[in-house]
């Protein structure tokens, strides 16, 4: 007899901080698939097994997380696949269909949960970089840059407009060499994103600590620089 897996099939019906985060993550690293027997599945495949396990707990799933060993010089991938027509229909209602890669748009996320959606998308398809740049012949300064990536220009443009409304300004939208797009923020936008994304976690484990630590590295280095100047 088949072993039936459990999951909270109502998870995407009601907006919560957790639902918004996982929806954002799904927008970045998830997909819907339909097999020949009309079996419908939504899947998330990522490099971070610990975070995927936290997502699994949050949706109250008993599904197995599988490991996909990758080839040389590449990261292994962790994957969870949830079979549920109801949940797939809810994801479609929220704007994510089987061919979402280039046709994706921002769902109507309530303002209260928008930054959780942003943090989820950032953990899936965002990156943050810290480094030293030359300010003159003999001076260098620490800088930070945050970026969101997507194959959908419309998605990133709507993201930029909504972030602008909450004072995350001056995002620059660029096309990459790989037919994708990047929404990039420099120092002030990056620091604003850091405060918004992480200051109200309230004990939640739905975030990638390795990305959070990059922001904190920058803040620490700038504090040291300022202390030296003073």
C-alpha positions in Angstrom: 0.0 0.0 0.0 1.2 3.5 -0.7 2.4 5.6 2.2 0.5 8.9 2.3 2.5 12.0 3.2 1.0 14.8 5.3 1.2 18.5 4.6 -0.8 21.6 5.6 -2.8 21.9 2.3 -4.3 25.2 3.5 -0.8 26.8 3.9 -1.0 29.1 0.9 -4.6 30.2 1.5 -4.0 32.7 4.3 -1.2 35.4 4.5 1.2 35.0 7.4 4.8 35.9 7.8 5.8 32.3 7.2 3.5 31.9 4.2 4.9 35.1 2.6 8.5 34.0 3.2 8.0 30.5 1.7 6.0 32.0 -1.3 9.0 34.4 -1.9 11.4 31.5 -1.8 9.1 29.4 -4.1 9.1 32.4 -6.5 12.9 32.1 -6.7 13.7 28.4 -6.4 10.4 26.6 -6.8 8.3 25.2 -9.6 5.1 23.3 -10.4 5.1 20.1 -12.4 2.2 18.0 -13.8 2.8 14.4 -14.8 0.9 12.3 -17.4 -1.6 11.1 -14.9 -2.4 14.7 -13.9 -0.5 14.3 -10.7 0.4 17.8 -9.6 3.4 18.7 -7.5 5.1 21.8 -6.3 8.8 21.6 -5.6 11.6 23.5 -4.0 15.3 22.7 -4.8 18.1 24.5 -3.0 21.7 24.1 -1.8 20.8 24.7 1.9 19.4 21.5 3.5 19.0 23.1 6.9 16.7 25.9 5.6 14.7 23.4 3.5 14.1 21.3 6.6 12.8 24.4 8.4 10.5 25.1 5.4 9.3 21.4 5.7 8.5 21.9 9.4 6.7 25.1 8.7 4.3 23.6 6.2 3.9 20.6 8.5 5.1 18.1 5.9 6.2 14.5 6.4 7.7 14.4 2.9 11.2 13.2 2.4 14.0 15.7 1.5 16.1 14.1 -1.2 19.7 14.8 -2.0 20.9 15.3 -5.6 24.6 14.9 -5.9 26.0 17.3 -8.4 29.0 17.0 -10.7 32.5 18.2 -9.9 32.9 21.8 -8.6 29.2 22.2 -8.0 27.0 22.2 -4.9 24.8 19.3 -4.0 21.1 20.1 -4.1 18.3 19.3 -1.6 14.8 18.9 -2.9 11.3 18.5 -1.5 8.3 17.6 -3.7 4.8 18.0 -2.5 1.9 16.3 -4.4 -1.2 18.4 -3.9 -3.6 19.7 -6.6 -5.1 22.1 -4.0 -1.8 23.7 -3.1 -0.7 23.9 -6.8 -4.0 25.7 -7.6 -3.4 28.1 -4.7 0.1 28.9 -6.1 -1.5 29.5 -9.5 -4.1 31.8 -7.9 -1.2 33.7 -6.4 0.4 34.1 -9.8 2.8 31.2 -10.2 2.1 28.7 -13.0 4.1 26.0 -14.6 6.0 28.4 -16.9 6.7 31.1 -14.3 10.4 31.7 -15.1 9.9 34.6 -17.6 6.3 35.4 -16.9 6.4 35.9 -13.2 5.0 39.0 -11.5 4.7 40.2 -7.9 1.6 38.7 -6.2 -0.7 41.1 -4.2 1.2 40.6 -1.0 -0.3 42.6 1.9 2.0 45.4 3.1 2.3 43.7 6.5 4.0 40.7 5.0 5.8 42.2 2.0 9.2 42.3 3.5 8.9 38.6 4.5 8.2 37.8 0.8 11.3 39.9 -0.1 13.5 38.0 2.4 12.3 34.7 0.9 13.0 35.8 -2.6 16.4 37.2 -1.6 17.4 33.9 0.1 16.5 32.1 -3.1 17.6 34.4 -5.9 19.5 37.2 -4.2 23.1 37.9 -3.2 25.0 40.4 -1.1 28.7 41.3 -1.6 31.1 43.2 0.6 34.5 44.4 -0.4 37.0 47.2 -0.5 37.0 49.8 -3.4 39.4 52.6 -4.2 38.2 56.1 -3.2 41.3 57.7 -4.4 45.0 57.0 -5.1 45.8 56.1 -1.5 42.4 55.4 0.2 40.0 52.5 0.1 36.6 52.1 1.6 34.3 49.2 2.5 31.2 49.0 0.3 28.2 46.6 0.2 26.0 45.7 -2.7 22.7 43.7 -2.7 21.1 42.2 -5.8 18.0 40.3 -6.8 18.1 38.2 -9.9 15.2 37.0 -12.2 14.5 36.1 -15.8 11.4 38.2 -15.6 12.0 41.9 -16.1 8.4 42.6 -15.0 8.9 40.9 -11.7 12.0 42.9 -10.8 10.5 46.2 -11.9 7.4 45.6 -9.7 9.7 44.6 -6.9 11.7 47.8 -7.3 8.6 49.9 -7.3 7.2 48.3 -4.1 10.6 48.5 -2.3 10.7 52.2 -3.3 7.4 52.7 -1.4 9.0 51.5 1.8 12.1 53.7 1.4 14.4 51.2 -0.2 15.4 53.5 -3.1 17.7 53.9 -6.0 17.6 50.3 -7.2 19.2 49.9 -10.6 17.7 47.3 -13.0 20.1 45.8 -15.5 20.2 43.0 -18.0 22.9 40.4 -17.5 24.9 38.5 -20.1 22.9 35.4 -19.5 19.5 36.9 -20.6 18.4 37.5 -17.0 18.0 40.7 -15.0 19.5 42.0 -11.8 18.0 44.6 -9.4 21.0 46.1 -7.6 21.2 48.3 -4.5 24.3 50.0 -3.2 25.2 51.0 0.4 22.1 52.9 1.6 19.6 50.5 -0.1 21.5 47.5 1.2 21.5 48.7 4.8 17.8 49.6 4.6 17.1 46.1 3.3 19.1 44.6 6.2 17.1 46.4 8.8 13.8 45.5 7.2 14.5 41.9 6.5 16.1 40.9 9.8 15.0 43.3 12.6 11.6 41.7 13.1 12.3 38.0 12.8 10.9 37.4 16.3 12.7 34.0 16.7 11.9 32.8 13.2 14.4 30.5 11.6 13.2 31.2 8.1 16.3 33.0 6.8 19.7 32.1 5.5 22.2 33.0 8.2 25.2 33.0 5.7 23.6 35.9 3.8 22.7 37.8 7.0 26.3 37.5 8.2 27.5 39.3 5.1 25.5 42.4 6.0 26.8 42.1 9.6 30.4 41.8 8.3 30.0 45.2 6.5 28.5 46.9 9.6 31.3 45.6 11.7 34.0 46.7 9.3 32.5 50.2 9.0 32.3 50.5 12.7 36.0 49.7 13.0 36.8 52.2 10.3 34.8 54.9 12.0 36.5 54.1 15.3 39.9 54.5 13.8 39.0 57.8 12.2 37.6 59.2 15.5 
